[in-house]
Amino acid sequence: MVRAWTSRLAMSVAAACLLTACSQDTGHHGQVLRRGNTAEPLTLDPQRSNGIWENHILGDMFIGLFTENVAGEPVPGMAESWSVSEDGLVWVFELREAFWSDGEPVTAYDFEYAFQRILDPGTVAQYATILHLFKNAQAITEGAMPASAVGVNAIDAHTLRIELEYPAPYLPGLLAHVTTYPIPRHIVEIYGDAWVQPSNIVVNGPYRLAEWRSNEFIRLERNARFFDNANVCMDEVYYYPTPNSILADRMVRAGDLDVNMDFSGDDLNELRQIMPDYVRVHPWVGLVYFSFNTETEMFADQRVREALSLALDREHITQDVTGSGEIAAYSFVPPGMNNYESGARIRWEDQSLEERRAHAVRLLTEAGYGPDRLLSFVFHYRAAGHSQLVAREAERQWEALAPWVDVGLEASETSIHYADLRAGDFQFADSAWIGDYNDAYNFLYLAEGSTGGMNYSNFSDPDYDALLAQANRTNEAQARANLMMEAEQILLDEQPYIPVYFQVNKSLVNPDLTGWEDNLFHIHRSRFLCWNSPNQD
């Protein structure tokens, strides 16, 4: 009940603030960009962030060893050059000359400090487990070693040495990710957690945080000390939380938003008629999936989990509910991953829906559910995009199994929703994962026993973990892929998660903006965007 009220309040506040923002003097004048950003950030501390809506902002403020180009691919950032040992375990980076926004030099010591801070359990960084490939990182996050033991060391101010537990061909992509950004030790040690407040924060990217009005907007202003400032067009960037997609669409139509990073699929046809030059739809390395809390008695039973997966009509959801080209998911790893064409599939994929639902009823009956004992649970979902439509359709499909199933729905604002998932405060929930780098392991990692809060279902299987550990220590690409496919099949058989569909990214983009290139990772940094006509209003 509290979460539902919070969701309604957040959406109302966001809507009101978006409307009042229209009256601000934020005309383009060749230099201002206004972006709709789906959700309100919980933090702008790179090491405590979790959501793609935070990544959008942080990637405008910080630059890691690598960064992204307009195609969303990893390219050198703070790293000017590097070398890799023959066994792939040691990388040495030479850093470019660059400065924080307060004029202090950015050094290898800032990277060393950043890695130690994010891995320190005291930082409570949920995303720290993605860095377990760095030497000693897992032992550090588990409290068995001090943070200083991580294999990231500054040789001098401009040379950084990184040691890995196993070879990682995807490392450049990971080193562009928000979790690996440097942070300014000289500021963090003065202000502590308050270092990210607008009055305190310093950055090494193209924009610095100038203003943050909670649930209204975040304003970034140009950082004149950014090493590539000469090639940055926009002087200011405004980020608005846009959980209400209908209102956001109207704002784009009215010229009060230049970009909105998502829209509801059921609006696609209308938007293509009204503003065809604005609509952008492109494949995305993203998966929408449902998470079971396997700590609950009902969902500790694999038969129950499989029954709900069997009864779900994914094709109807993608064709008639989302309707933007999404692909029904019968695997966990999306298409498009480097060196990975998954042969792992949900085994009953080819059965008719009638056969599957009959099978689901048999499994629920075996598990002890029926007219006298309903499978009753609450489905938690995000109050954003078309998550609500998908949740209601899933509820309708499962309740067609009556008298075996009874489903309740509960909505939360996106940031709160994911905080609940990481805390295990849910029974059954919708969720989504967007690839952080182009490798299948980035998806399979979500079910590893050592992943922590990002493993929402708290799934643990020794065979699954062993296969991924073996894959990570295998250099030959096909052998590595085969091991990961074997692990993925375990995940699909055990069903701690229900893969629902593979996503497309959907945006509304003012056609007078240049520098926007649709890409698999839906990364569009503001520094690449320019107004084609310099004095628009």
Secondary structure, 3 states (H helix, E strand, C coil): CHHHHHHHHHHHHHHHHHHHHCCCCCCCCCCEEEEECCCCCCCCCCCCCCCHHHHHHHHHHCCCCEEECCCCCEEECCEEEEEECCCCCEEEEEECCCECCCCCECCHHHHHHHHHHHHCHHHCCHHHHHHCCECCHHHHHCCCCCHHHCCEEEEECCEEEEEECCCCCCHHHHCCCHHHCCCCHHHHHHHHHHHHCCCCCCCCCCEEEEEEECCCEEEEEECCCCCCHHHCCCCEEEEECCCCHHHHHHHHHHCCCCEECCCCHHHHHHHHHHCCCCEEEEEEEEEEEEEECCCCCHHHCHHHHHHHHHCCCHHHHHHHHHCCCCEECCCCCCCCCCCCCCCCCCCCCCCCHHHHHHHHHHHHHHCCCECCECEEEEEEEECCCCHHHHHHHHHHHHHCCCCCEEEEEEEECHHHHHHHHHHCCCCEEEEEEECCCCCCHHHHHHHCCCCHHHCCCCCCCHHHHHHHHHHHCCCCHHHHHHHHHHHHHHHHHHCCEEEEEEEEEEEEECCCEECCCCCCCCCCCHHHCEECCCCCC
